Amino acid sequence: MARPIRNTPALYGKDAERFLAEISVLPSAEERKRERERIHESVSEFMTLVSRHKAKA
């Protein structure tokens, strides 16, 4: 059975300031592109493994 979802805690003071500072910094376009390529390669590798496994079964 699923657990109930708790309310999101409210942040105040330095915790709130730190959170806002952290989310305002975005990775560069190059970093995002590199991450997308890494994910795509991982998915391709996974799909290759799945197809090989299916072929053996």
Order of alpha helices (4+ residues) and beta strands (2+ residues): alpha-alpha
